[in-house]
Amino acid sequence: MSKDIKHLVLENYIGGKFVPCSKLIDSFNPSTGEVYCKVPDSGPEEVDAAVTAAKKAFPDWSAKSPAERSKVLNKLADLIEAGLEEFAQAESKDQGKTITFARNVDIPRSAENFRFFASSVLHHTNDCSQMDHMGCLNYTVRCPVGVAGLISPWNLPLYLLTWKIAPAVATGNTVVAKPSEMTSVTAWMMCQLLEEAGFPPGVVNIVFGTGPRAGDALVSHPDVPLISFTGSTATARLITERSAPYCKKLSLELGGKNPAIIFADADMEQCISTTVRSSFSNQGEICLCTSRIFVERSIYPEFLARFVETARRWKTGVPSDPSNDNGALISKEHLQKVKGYVALALTEGAQVHCGEDVDKLILPQQNAGGYFMLPTIISGVKDSSALMQEEIFGPVTCVTPFDEEEEVISRANGVRYGLSATVWSRDVGRVHRVARKLQAGLVWTNCWLVRDLNLPFGGMKNSGIGREGGKDSYHFFTEVKSITIKH
């Protein structure tokens, strides 16, 4: 792989070969605001070629044993780990995240996704029942579905792309994947390793491009029976409409408006440090980030003062500096959208305690055009405000007091999303009680982002359809068949 990824011109990867595209899209370096890469603007023609290659590869790949496929996945994990630094540098430059986050989170987890599903696919069991009185034995088998259409977002580019590719190919499917057009470089780099890892041509195909062209062609393709998508709720509605005529299997992992509930008996030190991290990690561009913080009134003044003080120490700056906690947001348009919520808060009479319009961010001259924003904490926001109802997806969080347990549960549930939540209390009975009542697919108590990949991942309400994880991904990427033997 080339060590200099400046001014790259990416190509689609179809049928085991890199294929140039006649139309290209500019891709920007978020830390400078300058174009540094050209990405294919693929459409129906390119998607159809990729689906054809995937269909051709499916019979042989699906016929391999789980152990044979597992060996290939583990080899790819080895190759990603061997190139960890190069992948991390590319991910940081392409997405705007810090090099430290890319090194410690994105790329290691990308390799781990392949290792995890390489192992888990070897350990599933099927159901069996006997009907001796009828001389029959019943059992189930699971079969791969076919060509899987996979669409991944820009916030954790390789991390979430591999989270989809790994279970799909481990279970015997072939794939056509579309990464975000804003963060395509590490997917292209991974394609350079697929042949060496042992993937036959056509098993993994990557088509780059926008949602309206490449994405639409993929979700509406009649020969793609399954779609796995991570992204916005608005895009998911379009995918549902476009795929409906074909009755496709859908897995939709969508947005969140995640609450933190902090009771008076919480471990304040641990709670504050973790909640700063859960609010602002990766520039707040994680679907699981905390954006609504409910604090019991008796500790509210102390919490708010210490929370603001700690957030001000969360360093924002050039992504290549390992000492920085946050880098740049993904795009100029997204930065303007996030800042727009802060402006709205001021018009509504809220108070901005730190960050946007309060503190000054000093950047090197070469990064003056980058898309940077300081961690921003806002109080005095009504629950009905857009800041408390809509997913901001940036380094902005709102803090508000509460009085009673049932009150805060109702307020935490009072949004259309239901992805995750955190609860802070030393009362064991309370954390169990509150966790059960919260309308969220994941609830962390006295911690954040602790993940066992075996367990289900996904949200309630407008935060998605279906679950991902060991058994759930296995079930999604396979079809179950019941077989009865008369003897």
Solvent accessible surface area in square Angstrom, and as a share of the most:
residue,aa,sasa,rsa
1,M,86,0.38
2,S,61,0.40
3,K,189,0.80
4,D,93,0.48
5,I,17,0.09
6,K,113,0.48
7,H,135,0.60
8,L,22,0.11
9,V,85,0.49
10,L,1,0.00
11,E,53,0.24
12,N,0,0.00
13,Y,13,0.05
14,I,20,0.10
15,G,23,0.22
16,G,23,0.22
17,K,147,0.62
18,F,71,0.29
19,V,58,0.33
20,P,96,0.61
21,C,17,0.10
22,S,114,0.74
23,K,103,0.44
24,L,79,0.39
25,I,38,0.19
26,D,64,0.33
27,S,3,0.02
28,F,93,0.39
29,N,17,0.09
30,P,1,0.00
31,S,11,0.07
32,T,29,0.17
33,G,22,0.21
34,E,111,0.50
35,V,56,0.32
36,Y,8,0.03
37,C,1,0.01
38,K,75,0.32
39,V,1,0.00
40,P,0,0.00
41,D,18,0.10
42,S,0,0.00
43,G,1,0.01
44,P,88,0.55
45,E,143,0.64
46,E,35,0.16
47,V,2,0.01
48,D,69,0.36
49,A,46,0.36
50,A,0,0.00
51,V,2,0.01
52,T,82,0.48
53,A,17,0.13
54,A,0,0.00
55,K,98,0.41
56,K,174,0.74
57,A,13,0.10
58,F,48,0.20
59,P,81,0.51
60,D,109,0.57
61,W,1,0.00
62,S,29,0.19
63,A,86,0.67
64,K,68,0.29
65,S,47,0.30
66,P,59,0.37
67,A,64,0.49
68,E,90,0.40
69,R,14,0.05
70,S,7,0.04
71,K,156,0.66
72,V,18,0.10
73,L,0,0.00
74,N,52,0.27
75,K,81,0.34
76,L,0,0.00
77,A,0,0.00
78,D,66,0.34
79,L,25,0.13
80,I,0,0.00
81,E,80,0.36
82,A,91,0.71
83,G,15,0.14
84,L,50,0.25
85,E,77,0.34
86,E,45,0.20
87,F,0,0.00
88,A,0,0.00
89,Q,82,0.37
90,A,1,0.01
91,E,0,0.00
92,S,6,0.04
93,K,51,0.21
94,D,1,0.00
95,Q,0,0.00
96,G,0,0.00
97,K,0,0.00
98,T,3,0.02
99,I,3,0.01
100,T,45,0.26
101,F,33,0.14
102,A,0,0.00
103,R,75,0.27
104,N,103,0.53
105,V,47,0.27
106,D,0,0.00
107,I,0,0.00
108,P,46,0.29
109,R,35,0.13
110,S,0,0.00
111,A,1,0.00
112,E,74,0.33
113,N,0,0.00
114,F,0,0.00
115,R,66,0.24
116,F,27,0.11
117,F,7,0.03
118,A,0,0.00
119,S,55,0.36
120,S,15,0.10
121,V,15,0.09
122,L,81,0.40
123,H,132,0.59
124,H,54,0.24
125,T,127,0.74
126,N,77,0.40
127,D,103,0.54
128,C,88,0.52
129,S,58,0.38
130,Q,129,0.57
131,M,66,0.29
132,D,106,0.55
133,H,152,0.68
134,M,98,0.44
135,G,15,0.15
136,C,14,0.08
137,L,62,0.31
138,N,28,0.14
139,Y,72,0.27
140,T,23,0.13
141,V,42,0.24
142,R,62,0.22
143,C,43,0.26
144,P,33,0.21
145,V,30,0.17
146,G,9,0.09
147,V,5,0.03
148,A,1,0.00
149,G,0,0.00
150,L,0,0.00
151,I,14,0.07
152,S,3,0.02
153,P,20,0.13
154,W,45,0.16
155,N,6,0.03
156,L,11,0.06
157,P,6,0.04
158,L,0,0.00
159,Y,28,0.11
160,L,18,0.09
161,L,1,0.00
162,T,0,0.00
163,W,9,0.03
164,K,2,0.01
165,I,1,0.00
166,A,0,0.00
167,P,3,0.02
168,A,0,0.00
169,V,0,0.00
170,A,1,0.01
171,T,8,0.05
172,G,0,0.00
173,N,0,0.00
174,T,0,0.00
175,V,0,0.00
176,V,1,0.00
177,A,0,0.00
178,K,9,0.04
179,P,4,0.02
180,S,9,0.06
181,E,43,0.19
182,M,63,0.28
183,T,2,0.01
184,S,1,0.01
185,V,1,0.00
186,T,1,0.00
187,A,3,0.02
188,W,34,0.12
189,M,2,0.01
190,M,0,0.00
191,C,3,0.02
192,Q,59,0.26
193,L,16,0.08
194,L,3,0.02
195,E,139,0.62
196,E,110,0.49
197,A,7,0.06
198,G,39,0.38
199,F,12,0.05
200,P,45,0.28
201,P,94,0.59
202,G,2,0.02
203,V,0,0.00
204,V,3,0.01
205,N,0,0.00
206,I,0,0.00
207,V,1,0.01
208,F,0,0.00
209,G,0,0.00
210,T,31,0.18
211,G,33,0.31
212,P,116,0.73
213,R,87,0.32
214,A,1,0.00
215,G,5,0.04
216,D,43,0.22
217,A,13,0.10
218,L,2,0.01
219,V,4,0.02
220,S,18,0.12
221,H,20,0.09
222,P,88,0.55
223,D,59,0.31
224,V,0,0.00
225,P,49,0.31
226,L,0,0.00
227,I,0,0.00
228,S,2,0.01
229,F,10,0.04
230,T,10,0.06
231,G,22,0.21
232,S,52,0.34
233,T,12,0.07
234,A,62,0.48
235,T,53,0.31
236,A,4,0.03
237,R,124,0.45
238,L,110,0.55
239,I,8,0.04
240,T,56,0.32
241,E,114,0.51
242,R,108,0.39
243,S,1,0.01
244,A,60,0.46
245,P,102,0.64
246,Y,98,0.37
247,C,120,0.72
248,K,20,0.08
249,K,56,0.24
250,L,38,0.19
251,S,5,0.03
252,L,6,0.03
253,E,8,0.04
254,L,11,0.06
255,G,3,0.03
256,G,4,0.04
257,K,3,0.01
258,N,5,0.03
259,P,10,0.07
260,A,1,0.00
261,I,0,0.00
262,I,0,0.00
263,F,3,0.01
264,A,44,0.34
265,D,48,0.25
266,A,8,0.06
267,D,52,0.27
268,M,30,0.13
269,E,123,0.55
270,Q,81,0.36
271,C,0,0.00
272,I,7,0.03
273,S,61,0.40
274,T,14,0.08
275,T,2,0.01
276,V,3,0.02
277,R,96,0.35
278,S,3,0.02
279,S,1,0.01
280,F,0,0.00
281,S,7,0.04
282,N,2,0.01
283,Q,1,0.01
284,G,2,0.02
285,E,0,0.00
286,I,8,0.04
287,C,18,0.11
288,L,11,0.05
289,C,12,0.07
290,T,3,0.02
291,S,15,0.10
292,R,5,0.02
293,I,0,0.00
294,F,0,0.00
295,V,0,0.00
296,E,40,0.18
297,R,125,0.46
298,S,91,0.59
299,I,23,0.12
300,Y,35,0.13
301,P,91,0.57
302,E,84,0.38
303,F,0,0.00
304,L,22,0.11
305,A,64,0.49
306,R,75,0.27
307,F,0,0.00
308,V,13,0.07
309,E,98,0.44
310,T,29,0.17
311,A,1,0.01
312,R,127,0.46
313,R,152,0.55
314,W,47,0.16
315,K,99,0.42
316,T,15,0.09
317,G,6,0.06
318,V,33,0.19
319,P,6,0.04
320,S,74,0.48
321,D,57,0.29
322,P,82,0.52
323,S,63,0.41
324,N,12,0.06
325,D,52,0.27
326,N,0,0.00
327,G,1,0.01
328,A,0,0.00
329,L,0,0.00
330,I,6,0.03
331,S,16,0.10
332,K,114,0.48
333,E,121,0.54
334,H,20,0.09
335,L,18,0.09
336,Q,103,0.46
337,K,96,0.41
338,V,0,0.00
339,K,71,0.30
340,G,38,0.37
341,Y,26,0.10
342,V,1,0.00
343,A,54,0.42
344,L,64,0.32
345,A,0,0.00
346,L,82,0.41
347,T,111,0.65
348,E,88,0.40
349,G,65,0.63
350,A,11,0.09
351,Q,106,0.47
352,V,15,0.09
353,H,35,0.16
354,C,1,0.01
355,G,1,0.01
356,E,31,0.14
357,D,108,0.56
358,V,69,0.40
359,D,49,0.25
360,K,173,0.73
361,L,48,0.24
362,I,146,0.74
363,L,47,0.23
364,P,55,0.34
365,Q,158,0.70
366,Q,130,0.58
367,N,6,0.03
368,A,67,0.52
369,G,47,0.45
370,G,12,0.12
371,Y,16,0.06
372,F,11,0.05
373,M,4,0.02
374,L,30,0.15
375,P,6,0.04
376,T,0,0.00
377,I,0,0.00
378,I,0,0.00
379,S,9,0.06
380,G,59,0.57
381,V,12,0.07
382,K,157,0.67
383,D,47,0.24
384,S,92,0.59
385,S,9,0.06
386,A,26,0.20
387,L,0,0.00
388,M,3,0.01
389,Q,54,0.24
390,E,69,0.31
391,E,37,0.17
392,I,3,0.02
393,F,37,0.15
394,G,5,0.05
395,P,1,0.00
396,V,2,0.01
397,T,0,0.00
398,C,1,0.01
399,V,1,0.00
400,T,13,0.07
401,P,30,0.19
402,F,1,0.01
403,D,71,0.37
404,E,113,0.51
405,E,33,0.15
406,E,102,0.46
407,E,55,0.25
408,V,0,0.00
409,I,10,0.05
410,S,74,0.47
411,R,57,0.21
412,A,4,0.03
413,N,27,0.14
414,G,43,0.41
415,V,14,0.08
416,R,104,0.38
417,Y,15,0.06
418,G,4,0.04
419,L,1,0.01
420,S,3,0.02
421,A,1,0.01
422,T,5,0.03
423,V,0,0.00
424,W,3,0.01
425,S,2,0.01
426,R,158,0.58
427,D,59,0.31
428,V,104,0.60
429,G,41,0.39
430,R,52,0.19
431,V,15,0.09
432,H,107,0.48
433,R,86,0.32
434,V,0,0.00
435,A,29,0.22
436,R,182,0.67
437,K,88,0.37
438,L,8,0.04
439,Q,81,0.36
440,A,10,0.08
441,G,28,0.27
442,L,20,0.10
443,V,44,0.25
444,W,17,0.06
445,T,45,0.26
446,N,53,0.27
447,C,41,0.24
448,W,7,0.02
449,L,53,0.26
450,V,101,0.58
451,R,55,0.20
452,D,71,0.37
453,L,19,0.09
454,N,84,0.43
455,L,104,0.52
456,P,67,0.42
457,F,18,0.07
458,G,2,0.02
459,G,3,0.02
460,M,82,0.36
461,K,87,0.37
462,N,47,0.24
463,S,0,0.00
464,G,10,0.09
465,I,100,0.51
466,G,41,0.39
467,R,71,0.26
468,E,16,0.07
469,G,0,0.00
470,G,2,0.02
471,K,125,0.53
472,D,39,0.20
473,S,4,0.02
474,Y,33,0.12
475,H,76,0.34
476,F,28,0.12
477,F,8,0.03
478,T,4,0.02
479,E,82,0.37
480,V,83,0.47
481,K,105,0.45
482,S,92,0.59
483,I,47,0.24
484,T,83,0.48
485,I,79,0.40
486,K,146,0.62
487,H,147,0.66
